[in-house]
Amino acid sequence: MAMASWTRILLPALLLALLQIPRTTATASDHGRRETIDPPSVSIFFNIDDLKPGNRMPIYFSNKKPSNSPHLLSKQESDSIPFSSSHLESLLELFSFSRGSAHARAVESTLTLCELEPMAGETKFCATSLESMLDSVRSSFGHETQLRALATTTHSARPVDDGLGSGLGSVRNYTILKEPEQILTRKVMGCHTMPYPYLVYYCHSPAGETKLFRVLLGGEGDGGVVEAVALCHMDTSKWDRDNPSFRVLKMVPGEGPVCHFFPRFDIVWAALPV
Ligand SMILES: *[C@@H]1O[C@H](CO)[C@@H](O)[C@H](O)[C@H]1NC(C)=O
């Protein structure tokens, strides 16, 4: 398998924040090791009041090229590889990852997160191909539902990643260029790319009210224009108090909505109102 720098697609702290998974749950099997918080990676959170034209805020978007992302497998290919922590040993062997390496830990933590029971009111699944993602989204939303897929896309003046760097990008100031467009939905399912040797999506439909937006952002310097997808969680009262978003926004659970931009390469499914 090609060894892209896929462990850095999303850093663990950001992933846990986006998935609303309490750190203690996620790392229970991880010998109590605490992931460090990478400050740039959590610069995707904001307050709902920030969504105004002309407002300026520091945001982090990865500058990775799609070609440096993990491979998307066909359903047939992905079905031939077990996706279960009970097969961890043979998977590490298949991927040629030595035990304890960063890649091995990423494989283990992705499998662990995918196997967690959904939280109260939440729907979740992991998908290892586009076909299986669409099947699961359909059965979760209902087959008659009209769906819309959205993703954050960047339009840069210059090529942003030579393929040699980490693809980590940097935090830049962005200005909201026009009135954000709210997309009315019955239900939203966010599918986040996971650190894994091939493309794996962790999809979840959070409990509680959400508001979905498309936001046009202009970056300073060579940041270009970003058409960003943003989701606001209107009720955070049941979130883990250690969720990094609270530290970023200096809030406590339930104090107010928490909004975030979706990282590039995530897919957001919106069930349109009937
Ligand atoms: C964003 O703007 C603020 C205030 O103008 C400035 O202090 C900060 O350094 C800028 N951040 C970046 C990443 O350019």
The ligand as an SDF file (V2000), in Angstrom:
LIG
                    3D

 14 14  0  0  0  0  0  0  0  0999 V2000
   -5.0760   37.2190   11.9790 C   0  0  0  0  0  0  0  0  0  0  0  0
   -5.3660   38.5500   12.2890 O   0  0  0  0  0  0  0  0  0  0  0  0
   -5.0490   38.9230   13.6110 C   0  0  0  0  0  0  0  0  0  0  0  0
   -5.5800   40.3290   13.8890 C   0  0  0  0  0  0  0  0  0  0  0  0
   -5.5270   41.1470   12.7730 O   0  0  0  0  0  0  0  0  0  0  0  0
   -3.5380   38.8170   13.7890 C   0  0  0  0  0  0  0  0  0  0  0  0
   -3.1760   39.1770   15.1000 O   0  0  0  0  0  0  0  0  0  0  0  0
   -3.1300   37.3750   13.5310 C   0  0  0  0  0  0  0  0  0  0  0  0
   -1.7430   37.2320   13.6090 O   0  0  0  0  0  0  0  0  0  0  0  0
   -3.6090   36.9110   12.1660 C   0  0  0  0  0  0  0  0  0  0  0  0
   -3.3830   35.4830   12.0750 N   0  0  0  0  0  0  0  0  0  0  0  0
   -2.8170   34.9030   11.0300 C   0  0  0  0  0  0  0  0  0  0  0  0
   -2.6610   33.4190   11.1230 C   0  0  0  0  0  0  0  0  0  0  0  0
   -2.4550   35.4950   10.0590 O   0  0  0  0  0  0  0  0  0  0  0  0
  1  2  1  0
  1 10  1  0
  2  3  1  0
  3  4  1  0
  3  6  1  0
  4  5  1  0
  6  7  1  0
  6  8  1  0
  8  9  1  0
  8 10  1  0
 10 11  1  0
 11 12  1  0
 12 13  1  0
 12 14  2  0
M  END
$$$$
